[in-house]
Amino acid sequence: MATLILSRITFEGHHGTTEGERKSLRTFEVDITIEASLSAARTSDNLDDTIDYSNVAETIVAIGSSESHHLIESLAGRMLDQLRVTFPLAHFQIELRKLCPPGCSGQPAYAAVRMATS
């Protein structure tokens, strides 16, 4: 088993619990960990034998920037569902961060959710 990691994938999207929040673009970041058997890639040095992490990032950005969700839990779940369909033999863990969440006392840098495929 091997682990691939993508850190701080950034996109802008229309996500939030209020209509006003969904009207304006907000910035989000994703860290994703991918566990899979990559022994073939280790010896072949061939992209077809691994998980192309650019496809993973593309999936995350496409979903995050095109769909609208009220909750980051829903958005992260949607990303994981699509990744599981695209890469059925891999296990994913995602951390999705909403930067500078509005309406939070203390001005946190972000609000986040972590989820994993089973």
C-alpha positions as CSV (number, residue, x, y, z in Angstrom):
1,M,0.0,0.0,0.0
2,A,1.2,3.5,-0.8
3,T,0.0,7.0,0.0
4,L,-0.3,9.9,-2.3
5,I,-1.0,13.3,-0.8
6,L,-2.3,16.5,-2.5
7,S,-2.2,19.6,-0.3
8,R,-4.0,22.9,-0.5
9,I,-6.0,22.4,-3.7
10,T,-7.7,25.8,-3.9
11,F,-11.0,26.7,-5.6
12,E,-13.8,29.3,-5.3
13,G,-17.4,28.3,-5.0
14,H,-20.9,29.3,-4.0
15,H,-21.3,27.4,-0.8
16,G,-22.9,28.4,2.5
17,T,-26.0,28.1,4.7
18,T,-27.5,31.5,3.7
19,E,-28.6,32.7,0.3
20,G,-26.3,35.7,0.6
21,E,-23.3,33.5,1.3
22,R,-24.1,31.4,-1.8
23,K,-24.4,34.5,-4.0
24,S,-20.8,35.5,-3.6
25,L,-17.7,33.4,-4.3
26,R,-15.8,32.0,-1.3
27,T,-12.4,30.4,-1.2
28,F,-12.0,26.8,-0.2
29,E,-9.0,24.5,0.2
30,V,-8.7,20.7,0.1
31,D,-6.1,18.3,1.4
32,I,-6.5,14.8,0.2
33,T,-4.7,11.5,1.1
34,I,-5.0,8.6,-1.3
35,E,-4.1,5.1,-0.3
36,A,-3.8,2.4,-3.0
37,S,-1.6,-0.4,-4.1
38,L,0.9,1.3,-6.4
39,S,3.5,-1.5,-6.7
40,A,3.1,-1.7,-10.5
41,A,3.9,2.0,-10.8
42,R,7.0,1.5,-8.6
43,T,8.5,-0.8,-11.1
44,S,7.0,0.4,-14.4
45,D,7.4,4.2,-14.0
46,N,4.2,4.4,-16.1
47,L,1.4,6.8,-15.4
48,D,-1.2,4.2,-16.3
49,D,-0.1,2.1,-13.3
50,T,-0.8,4.7,-10.7
51,I,-3.5,7.2,-9.7
52,D,-3.0,10.4,-11.7
53,Y,-3.3,13.0,-9.0
54,S,-4.0,15.7,-11.6
55,N,-7.3,13.9,-12.3
56,V,-8.0,13.8,-8.5
57,A,-7.4,17.6,-8.2
58,E,-9.5,18.2,-11.4
59,T,-12.4,16.3,-9.9
60,I,-12.3,18.3,-6.7
61,V,-12.0,21.7,-8.4
62,A,-14.8,20.8,-10.9
63,I,-17.2,19.8,-8.2
64,G,-16.3,22.6,-5.8
65,S,-16.5,25.3,-8.4
66,S,-19.7,24.1,-10.3
67,E,-22.1,22.8,-7.7
68,S,-23.7,24.8,-4.8
69,H,-24.0,23.2,-1.3
70,H,-25.3,24.6,2.0
71,L,-22.8,22.5,4.1
72,I,-19.2,21.7,3.7
73,E,-20.1,18.2,4.9
74,S,-22.3,17.7,1.9
75,L,-19.7,19.1,-0.5
76,A,-16.9,16.9,0.9
77,G,-19.2,13.9,0.7
78,R,-20.0,14.6,-3.0
79,M,-16.3,14.9,-3.8
80,L,-15.6,11.5,-2.0
81,D,-18.5,9.8,-3.8
82,Q,-17.1,10.9,-7.2
83,L,-13.6,9.9,-6.4
84,R,-14.8,6.5,-5.2
85,V,-16.5,6.0,-8.6
86,T,-13.5,7.1,-10.6
87,F,-10.9,5.2,-8.5
88,P,-12.8,2.3,-7.0
89,L,-9.6,0.5,-5.6
90,A,-8.3,3.5,-3.7
91,H,-9.2,4.8,-0.2
92,F,-9.5,8.6,0.2
93,Q,-9.4,10.9,3.2
94,I,-10.3,14.6,2.6
95,E,-10.1,17.7,4.6
96,L,-12.2,20.5,3.1
97,R,-11.6,24.0,4.5
98,K,-13.8,27.1,4.1
99,L,-11.5,30.0,4.5
100,C,-12.5,33.0,6.6
101,P,-16.0,31.7,7.4
102,P,-18.5,34.5,7.8
103,G,-20.5,35.0,11.0
104,C,-18.0,33.2,13.3
105,S,-16.9,34.9,16.5
106,G,-13.1,35.2,16.9
107,Q,-12.5,35.4,13.1
108,P,-11.2,31.8,12.6
109,A,-8.8,31.3,9.6
110,Y,-11.1,28.4,8.4
111,A,-13.8,26.0,9.2
112,A,-13.1,22.4,8.1
113,V,-14.5,18.9,7.9
114,R,-12.5,15.6,7.5
115,M,-14.1,12.6,5.9
116,A,-12.9,9.3,4.5
117,T,-14.2,6.6,2.2
118,S,-14.9,3.3,4.0
